[in-house]
Amino acid sequence: MNTIENLKELLKELDQLTQEIVSRLHVISEEEMLDFIDQREAIVQQMQSYSDAVTDQDRIDIQKVLDCDLLIMNKLNSFKDQAGNWLEKQGSIRSQHTAYHQNYVTDSFFIDHLK
């Protein structure tokens, strides 16, 4: 395969991967999103060696993929917010647990001076 064919194949793979993820954003899990990011990074790394062979049509195809980034970033921010809320809830649970389960000294004395 020559350089142009390799680049076209990588662009096609990147576009298919992106379109698949965008179509499933409403049901995608964090693990699937991480897999997508890893796959996308690998494809982009491979494409960098072909940067001198990029045509105007390739630039249009790349822009089409980049246009989906806003949707993907919104989903990533949603995951981040969910994780932040979970951590906040865990902190609240921990403080409530600590308040109700204080460790008291059991060898202290109470002396009642009233007769």
CYANA upper distance limits for C-alpha pairs under 8 A (distance plus 0.5 A):
  1 MET  CA      5 GLU  CA      6.54
  1 MET  CA      6 ASN  CA      6.86
  2 ASN  CA      6 ASN  CA      6.70
  3 THR  CA      7 LEU  CA      6.67
  3 THR  CA     50 TYR  CA      7.32
  3 THR  CA     53 ALA  CA      7.74
  4 ILE  CA      8 LYS  CA      6.61
  4 ILE  CA     53 ALA  CA      7.08
  5 GLU  CA      9 GLU  CA      6.58
  6 ASN  CA     10 LEU  CA      6.70
  7 LEU  CA     11 LEU  CA      6.62
  7 LEU  CA     47 MET  CA      6.89
  7 LEU  CA     50 TYR  CA      6.95
  7 LEU  CA     53 ALA  CA      8.41
  7 LEU  CA     54 VAL  CA      8.32
  8 LYS  CA     12 LYS  CA      6.59
  8 LYS  CA     58 ASP  CA      8.23
  9 GLU  CA     13 GLU  CA      6.64
 10 LEU  CA     14 LEU  CA      6.56
 10 LEU  CA     43 ILE  CA      6.97
 10 LEU  CA     46 GLN  CA      8.32
 10 LEU  CA     47 MET  CA      7.27
 11 LEU  CA     15 ASP  CA      6.56
 11 LEU  CA     58 ASP  CA      8.21
 11 LEU  CA     61 ASP  CA      7.85
 11 LEU  CA     62 ILE  CA      7.78
 12 LYS  CA     16 GLN  CA      6.65
 13 GLU  CA     17 LEU  CA      6.58
 13 GLU  CA     43 ILE  CA      8.49
 14 LEU  CA     18 THR  CA      6.57
 14 LEU  CA     40 ARG  CA      7.15
 14 LEU  CA     43 ILE  CA      7.24
 14 LEU  CA     65 VAL  CA      8.12
 15 ASP  CA     19 GLN  CA      6.53
 15 ASP  CA     61 ASP  CA      8.46
 15 ASP  CA     65 VAL  CA      6.45
 16 GLN  CA     20 GLU  CA      6.57
 17 LEU  CA     21 ILE  CA      6.83
 17 LEU  CA     36 PHE  CA      8.06
 17 LEU  CA     40 ARG  CA      8.26
 18 THR  CA     22 VAL  CA      6.61
 18 THR  CA     65 VAL  CA      7.22
 18 THR  CA     68 CYS  CA      7.98
 19 GLN  CA     23 SER  CA      6.58
 20 GLU  CA     24 ARG  CA      6.96
 21 ILE  CA     25 LEU  CA      6.47
 21 ILE  CA     28 ILE  CA      8.23
 21 ILE  CA     33 MET  CA      8.48
 21 ILE  CA     36 PHE  CA      8.02
 22 VAL  CA     68 CYS  CA      7.73
 22 VAL  CA     71 LEU  CA      7.76
 22 VAL  CA     72 ILE  CA      7.52
 24 ARG  CA     28 ILE  CA      6.33
 25 LEU  CA     72 ILE  CA      8.08
 25 LEU  CA     75 LYS  CA      7.48
 28 ILE  CA     32 GLU  CA      6.73
 28 ILE  CA     33 MET  CA      7.30
 29 SER  CA     33 MET  CA      6.80
 30 GLU  CA     34 LEU  CA      6.72
 30 GLU  CA     79 PHE  CA      7.65
 31 GLU  CA     35 ASP  CA      6.73
 32 GLU  CA     36 PHE  CA      6.66
 33 MET  CA     37 ILE  CA      6.71
 34 LEU  CA     38 ASP  CA      6.72
 35 ASP  CA     39 GLN  CA      6.64
 36 PHE  CA     40 ARG  CA      6.46
 37 ILE  CA     41 GLU  CA      6.54
 38 ASP  CA     42 ALA  CA      6.79
 39 GLN  CA     43 ILE  CA      6.83
 40 ARG  CA     44 VAL  CA      6.65
 41 GLU  CA     45 GLN  CA      6.58
 42 ALA  CA     46 GLN  CA      6.85
 43 ILE  CA     47 MET  CA      6.69
 44 VAL  CA     48 GLN  CA      6.80
 45 GLN  CA     49 SER  CA      8.07
 46 GLN  CA     50 TYR  CA      8.24
 47 MET  CA     51 SER  CA      7.25
 50 TYR  CA     54 VAL  CA      7.40
 54 VAL  CA     58 ASP  CA      6.28
 54 VAL  CA     59 ARG  CA      7.40
 55 THR  CA     59 ARG  CA      6.86
 56 ASP  CA     60 ILE  CA      6.90
 57 GLN  CA     61 ASP  CA      6.77
 58 ASP  CA     62 ILE  CA      6.57
 59 ARG  CA     63 GLN  CA      6.59
 60 ILE  CA     64 LYS  CA      6.73
 61 ASP  CA     65 VAL  CA      7.05
 62 ILE  CA     66 LEU  CA      6.71
 63 GLN  CA     67 ASP  CA      6.53
 64 LYS  CA     68 CYS  CA      7.65
 65 VAL  CA     69 ASP  CA      7.83
 68 CYS  CA     72 ILE  CA      6.98
 69 ASP  CA     73 MET  CA      6.38
 70 LEU  CA     74 ASN  CA      6.63
 71 LEU  CA     75 LYS  CA      6.95
 72 ILE  CA     76 LEU  CA      6.77
 73 MET  CA     77 ASN  CA      6.57
 74 ASN  CA     78 SER  CA      6.67
 75 LYS  CA     79 PHE  CA      6.84
 76 LEU  CA     80 LYS  CA      6.73
 77 ASN  CA     81 ASP  CA      6.59
 78 SER  CA     82 GLN  CA      6.69
 79 PHE  CA     83 ALA  CA      6.68
 80 LYS  CA     84 GLY  CA      6.64
 81 ASP  CA     85 ASN  CA      6.59
 82 GLN  CA     86 TRP  CA      6.63
 83 ALA  CA     87 LEU  CA      6.67
 84 GLY  CA     88 GLU  CA      6.59
 85 ASN  CA     89 LYS  CA      6.57
 86 TRP  CA     90 GLN  CA      6.64
 87 LEU  CA     91 GLY  CA      6.72
 88 GLU  CA     92 SER  CA      6.81
 89 LYS  CA     93 ILE  CA      6.66
 90 GLN  CA     94 ARG  CA      6.57
 91 GLY  CA     95 SER  CA      6.72
 92 SER  CA     96 GLN  CA      6.69
 93 ILE  CA     97 HIS  CA      6.52
 94 ARG  CA     98 THR  CA      6.63
 95 SER  CA     99 ALA  CA      6.65
 96 GLN  CA    100 TYR  CA      6.85
 97 HIS  CA    101 HIS  CA      6.49
 98 THR  CA    102 GLN  CA      6.49
